[in-house]
Amino acid sequence: MGNRREGHVLLGVNVLVYGYIPSAWRSPRLDSRDFVEPAYWERIGRLAERATLDAVFLADALSLGDPAYDANPIRLDPTVLWAHVARATERIGLLATASTTFNDPVELASRILTLDHISGGRAGWNLVTTRDNRSAANFGLSGIVARTERYERAAEFADLTRKLWTAAETGETVRFHGSHFDYEGDFRAPASPQGRPVLFQAGGSPAGRDIAARYADGVFAAEITPETAREHYGLVKSAAAGYGRRPGDVKILPGLLLTLGSTEEEARRRVDELYDTSPSAYSAAWLTHAIGVDVSKLELDEPFPDEVLNGPIDETFQGSIGFRESILEQIRQTRPTVREYLRRTRYSGSGHGGFVGTPEQLVDRIEQWYLAGACDGFNLQPDILVDGLEVIADEVIPLLRARGLYRHEYETSTLRGHFRAAEPNVEKTLHPVG
Ligand SMILES: Cc1cc2nc3c(=O)[nH]c(=O)nc-3n(C[C@H](O)[C@H](O)[C@H](O)COP(=O)(O)O)c2cc1C
């Protein structure tokens, strides 16, 4: 492909409560109780809107994480938080993650549709299946359901939810007879102001990608290199075409962990300082969990053994295949020792791509990936809020605009509209700014 691509990048911010750094909550820049303050969430929403980002994004956890490896053990319900932020903002999209394993489709369809009305058509649902035993225990199960079954339920869940949202517009009776859900009835709810709430999917296994290709408007992906990102991008887009959809109907936004500074050195110092406030065992516990291999049994000063990098996946592994693949791919390419890798994650990411440098360098990277056809945009994950988001608003976005990679103002008033407006030659009158 040539080095010109029409349209502009899509940008979300994955809030992760206080930022992606595991010890963000300990930062002197924050008050560790901010997450229960409505004012904190309003501030984030307004700031993201000042940056004219397409969406704010919240992950979802149904249990308190293990503080040994869970960066953000404290989370509140994303849909409730975004309902609050909806009142403090006017244009920014509001993407809330929710599990198909531990929700009911009728209840969730109506909760997201309610957020859609409260926000004037800015709601989106990010579909996940939940992968941990602690969450399962909170719902009275002895362990998490196997991935295959979780995804079978997720596919039906997505299908039914879309049918319910469509029925809200058409008034049709919904008849759905699957192996997980049986529904026959009228979904009496007012039609979505944006046609249908936006549907995202996060999960990089073949089953996850299949749901994305069939039903999703967007994918929150985990990608480390532009080459593999491009390959996965092609897979999802061509699978979408196989389901009779246009490639542009499903947008792909990898996560990108960010530490920015006015010089590269300053950015590196910042990330080192932030990581040094984390317990030293954090990275090893995180990696054990993420790839399903007991990292404490590996030789720290040796490269990762071949059976870890290329061996068959343990059938009992219920974690994310998408994250696992992107981590192992990076290790295969760079061949670090275990110790080097654990240290390097602070510069290169941990399943998601990582970036440490200046706003100018970040814009180079965004441009490179976008023009290479590796993504449609990014879900940015600043190290620490709120200042990490301020730098995006004040420095990164103006640079992107100067290069013609980002719009100067919102062109539409709904999340679906923002997504469509990113494509060249779209019918922009569909969702005019009112
Ligand atoms: C980028 C990305 C983000 C994810 N975010 C969440 C999340 O917020 N909450 C959650 O329960 N699972 C999350 N997951 C997990 C998956 O959605 C899914 O539930 C499961 O672990 C299988 O993932 P896989 O398709 O990559 O194997 C995420 C996965 C990926 C790749």
The ligand as a Gaussian input file, in Angstrom:
#p B3LYP/6-31G(d) Opt

LIG

0 1
 C       -7.151000      -6.289000      24.901000
 C       -7.954000      -7.146000      25.823000
 C       -8.686000      -6.548000      26.852000
 C       -9.453000      -7.314000      27.720000
 N      -10.173000      -6.712000      28.715000
 C      -10.894000      -7.455000      29.582000
 C      -11.642000      -6.858000      30.648000
 O      -11.665000      -5.652000      30.838000
 N      -12.334000      -7.658000      31.489000
 C      -12.363000      -9.016000      31.327000
 O      -13.030000      -9.690000      32.102000
 N      -11.670000      -9.608000      30.327000
 C      -10.945000      -8.868000      29.455000
 N      -10.255000      -9.476000      28.431000
 C      -10.357000     -10.943000      28.282000
 C      -11.162000     -11.437000      27.078000
 O      -12.136000     -10.599000      26.717000
 C      -11.871000     -12.766000      27.280000
 O      -12.754000     -12.536000      28.325000
 C      -11.049000     -13.989000      27.531000
 O      -10.089000     -13.832000      28.471000
 C      -10.479000     -14.613000      26.295000
 O       -9.589000     -13.800000      25.615000
 P       -8.920000     -14.368000      24.315000
 O       -9.962000     -14.381000      23.245000
 O       -7.783000     -13.412000      24.025000
 O       -8.457000     -15.743000      24.700000
 C       -9.478000      -8.725000      27.559000
 C       -8.718000      -9.329000      26.544000
 C       -7.965000      -8.555000      25.672000
 C       -7.169000      -9.223000      24.584000

